[in-house]
Amino acid sequence: MNKTTLLSIKEKFGTRASDSLMERELYSRDLAPVPSWLVKLLFNALPEIVVRPASTKEISELMKLAWTEHVPVTPRAGATTVFFNTVPVKGGIVMDLNLIKGIVAVDEEQMTVTVRAATTWGELEEYLNQLNYACKSVPSSAPAATIGGWLCMMGYGPGSLKYGSLMSQVKAIEVVLPNGRVQKYSKEMTPSIDRYAASEGTLGIITEIELEIRALTSMKHFLFHVPDIEHALLAIKNFVGRKTIPYNIHFSDAHYMRTMKDLGMAHWDTKCGCLISVDYEGSVEELSAVEADIDMYMKSDTLLTRLPDAVAEKEWDERFRSIRLKRGGPSVLGGEVWMPIKNLPSYMRDLEQMANRYGVELITYGHVVSPEHTTMMTALFADETSALKYMLDLSLVKKIQDAGYRNGGCPYGVGLWNTPYIRRIYNRAGLKRIRERKRTVDPSDIMNPGKIYQTPFMLNAVHFHISMEILAAVRKVFQKGW
Ligand SMILES: Cc1cc2nc3c(=O)[nH]c(=O)nc-3n(C[C@H](O)[C@H](O)[C@H](O)COP(=O)(O)OP(=O)(O)OC[C@H]3O[C@@H](n4cnc5c(N)ncnc54)[C@H](O)[C@@H]3O)c2cc1C
């Protein structure tokens, strides 16, 4: 960016624009513990300026400037993503959207709310609950993640099993296009709003969203223990196929249960088998019918043990705290996989073999987000302060993704670090389609460049595969001295 552009941004935004090194450094990372020497070696993750616009008009003016001067712009909201989605790789401007906040209107007839994009899910839910309404679904990062941020990602989480992806609940959006033009899209328009699902800040800045809401109802939580993953799959299929579809199903494996117990954060006694939490919402009558139905089902499944209600409720209360696993760290590395439910047992068997081969404990939990799909998080403890060991451990994240791929899965989200897997995420036609769309909307590639569409040279699939295989082989040799 030339000096005149930088100065004009500083002049216009005053204290809401900062080029101080300390602040820029803070914006050159996200939640993922990637060693900064590695990042500096590969990319220009340091923005030249961080700007906090407060209105659609300001965003539009900033985008017009970036468009004319060909300056990269990386949008950042809650920054709860971990693949460098909000970290620039070509410098430029980081646009911190956190002042674009607040509820615009609730339409009680249409059962929708219009909200500014950087309102967090926690804030929206609290607002709606006061009016006896609720969000249809939220991410497990709801206290910090924003409405716009989740819309730009995959948009599946608690509630998706019953209500579908976030995109299926969105009626309209307002977007500032890369050229600065403000455009409203509705479901019925062509091009449709769907193009913004999983666009990860590469097609414009979303400023306002109208989405469906539901009436606030009672909830009933169940927590079950099963002896193994095969049985967990059987039970999950049963719950999904019954008359009343659960609001949410979450499950965790024996390694997760044991780790939580060892960390003093478990409210259950058992250390082996699998835990399945099943949550329902509805009227009091509907919930008692569900309970009666479950009692009946349990008579036919003697291996399913129901844990006390208080434990099930505690488990639900902790639904936004999965990150507490990090206490076993110093660091946690992990791979999140979008996978067909039916392949759960073979995925888990693959992981078990991998854990034995590399002498590592792999901790897995997942969400059933549709009748056919689950998002699986498999994690391992690592230590980012020990550079060599950490690099060797990083190779296991690829091994987790490979196990997912062998079982019909792919990475959940792309950003930068998952670009080597882009051909697992999109087929040839899909990749061609999203690249063409990007070229049409943003021909100079100023919006979040270096993400999704192309793999940077050093992360190129062949280099990446070879280097990760070498690291994994070295790790295997040295694991005994770990
Ligand atoms: C503990 C934990 C639990 C999680 N649970 C879930 C889950 O259940 N489901 C799930 O899908 N993900 C989950 N995630 C990942 C992440 O939290 C979500 O994807 C989240 O919705 C991202 O929102 P954000 O505001 O943090 O977005 P950011 O991380 O700030 O941004 C995400 C992407 O969108 C872009 N962006 C953000 N806002 C805008 C905007 N207004 N206009 C244009 N581009 C924008 C950014 O450039 C970036 O590419 C979890 C993460 C953590 C740490």
The ligand as a MOL file (V3000), in Angstrom:
LIG
                    3D

  0  0  0     0  0            999 V3000
M  V30 BEGIN CTAB
M  V30 COUNTS 53 58 0 0 0
M  V30 BEGIN ATOM
M  V30 1 C -14.6890 -23.7140 20.7490 0
M  V30 2 C -15.0890 -23.5610 19.3110 0
M  V30 3 C -16.2750 -24.1210 18.8690 0
M  V30 4 C -16.6590 -24.0180 17.5280 0
M  V30 5 N -17.8470 -24.5660 17.1310 0
M  V30 6 C -18.2360 -24.4680 15.8360 0
M  V30 7 C -19.4730 -25.0340 15.3990 0
M  V30 8 O -20.2560 -25.5780 16.1840 0
M  V30 9 N -19.7690 -24.9460 14.0740 0
M  V30 10 C -18.9420 -24.3210 13.1750 0
M  V30 11 O -19.2760 -24.2660 11.9910 0
M  V30 12 N -17.7880 -23.7440 13.5750 0
M  V30 13 C -17.4230 -23.7930 14.8680 0
M  V30 14 N -16.2530 -23.2010 15.2710 0
M  V30 15 C -15.4670 -22.4150 14.2970 0
M  V30 16 C -15.8780 -20.8970 14.3150 0
M  V30 17 O -16.0860 -20.5100 15.6430 0
M  V30 18 C -17.1540 -20.6190 13.5320 0
M  V30 19 O -16.9960 -20.8980 12.1810 0
M  V30 20 C -17.6300 -19.1720 13.7240 0
M  V30 21 O -18.9360 -19.0510 13.3550 0
M  V30 22 C -16.8080 -18.1240 13.0500 0
M  V30 23 O -17.3400 -16.8500 13.4250 0
M  V30 24 P -16.3850 -15.6250 13.7290 0
M  V30 25 O -17.1990 -14.4230 13.9870 0
M  V30 26 O -15.3920 -15.9720 14.7670 0
M  V30 27 O -15.6830 -15.4830 12.3120 0
M  V30 28 P -14.1570 -15.1210 11.9810 0
M  V30 29 O -13.2800 -16.1970 12.5010 0
M  V30 30 O -13.8610 -13.7300 12.4000 0
M  V30 31 O -14.2280 -15.1740 10.4140 0
M  V30 32 C -14.5230 -16.3510 9.7150 0
M  V30 33 C -14.3660 -16.0970 8.2120 0
M  V30 34 O -15.3960 -15.2620 7.7470 0
M  V30 35 C -14.8890 -14.0020 7.2920 0
M  V30 36 N -15.8130 -13.0060 7.8290 0
M  V30 37 C -16.1660 -12.8280 9.1280 0
M  V30 38 N -17.1570 -11.9230 9.2040 0
M  V30 39 C -17.4190 -11.5170 7.9390 0
M  V30 40 C -18.3480 -10.6060 7.3620 0
M  V30 41 N -19.2100 -9.9250 8.1050 0
M  V30 42 N -18.3460 -10.4400 6.0180 0
M  V30 43 C -17.4800 -11.1490 5.2420 0
M  V30 44 N -16.5850 -12.0150 5.7280 0
M  V30 45 C -16.5720 -12.2120 7.0600 0
M  V30 46 C -13.4550 -13.9290 7.7580 0
M  V30 47 O -12.6350 -13.2550 6.8410 0
M  V30 48 C -13.0770 -15.4080 7.8440 0
M  V30 49 O -12.6590 -15.8570 6.5920 0
M  V30 50 C -15.8250 -23.3110 16.6110 0
M  V30 51 C -14.6370 -22.7270 17.0660 0
M  V30 52 C -14.2650 -22.8460 18.3900 0
M  V30 53 C -13.0020 -22.2060 18.8440 0
M  V30 END ATOM
M  V30 BEGIN BOND
M  V30 1 1 1 2
M  V30 2 1 2 3
M  V30 3 2 2 52
M  V30 4 2 3 4
M  V30 5 1 4 5
M  V30 6 1 4 50
M  V30 7 2 5 6
M  V30 8 1 6 7
M  V30 9 1 6 13
M  V30 10 2 7 8
M  V30 11 1 7 9
M  V30 12 1 9 10
M  V30 13 2 10 11
M  V30 14 1 10 12
M  V30 15 2 12 13
M  V30 16 1 13 14
M  V30 17 1 14 15
M  V30 18 1 14 50
M  V30 19 1 15 16
M  V30 20 1 16 17
M  V30 21 1 16 18
M  V30 22 1 18 19
M  V30 23 1 18 20
M  V30 24 1 20 21
M  V30 25 1 20 22
M  V30 26 1 22 23
M  V30 27 1 23 24
M  V30 28 2 24 25
M  V30 29 1 24 26
M  V30 30 1 24 27
M  V30 31 1 27 28
M  V30 32 2 28 29
M  V30 33 1 28 30
M  V30 34 1 28 31
M  V30 35 1 31 32
M  V30 36 1 32 33
M  V30 37 1 33 34
M  V30 38 1 33 48
M  V30 39 1 34 35
M  V30 40 1 35 36
M  V30 41 1 35 46
M  V30 42 1 36 37
M  V30 43 1 36 45
M  V30 44 2 37 38
M  V30 45 1 38 39
M  V30 46 1 39 40
M  V30 47 2 39 45
M  V30 48 1 40 41
M  V30 49 2 40 42
M  V30 50 1 42 43
M  V30 51 2 43 44
M  V30 52 1 44 45
M  V30 53 1 46 47
M  V30 54 1 46 48
M  V30 55 1 48 49
M  V30 56 2 50 51
M  V30 57 1 51 52
M  V30 58 1 52 53
M  V30 END BOND
M  V30 END CTAB
M  END
